């Protein structure tokens, strides 16, 4: 039995899984950045509200 086609298929699946993982890491980084920006914005709004000034 020739297992080379199976090994080739596994290589393709491994590469696809790595690509998906890379994409997910990039999405996570983007979401973390957006979350930090939103937190900063909320902090500024809270500081403005606490001091009685409008943002």
VENKALIN-V273887 format. One record per residue. N is the residue number from 1. PHI is phi as a letter, one per 40 degrees, with the letter a starting at -180 (NA if undefined). Layout:
[[N:PHI] [N:PHI]]
This chain:
[[1:NA] [2:c] [3:c] [4:d] [5:d] [6:c] [7:c] [8:c] [9:c] [10:c] [11:c] [12:c] [13:c] [14:c] [15:c] [16:c] [17:c] [18:c] [19:c] [20:c] [21:c] [22:c] [23:c] [24:c] [25:c] [26:c] [27:c] [28:c] [29:c] [30:c] [31:c] [32:c] [33:c] [34:c] [35:c] [36:c] [37:c] [38:c] [39:c] [40:c] [41:c] [42:c] [43:c] [44:c] [45:c] [46:c] [47:c] [48:c] [49:c] [50:c] [51:c] [52:g] [53:b] [54:c] [55:c]]
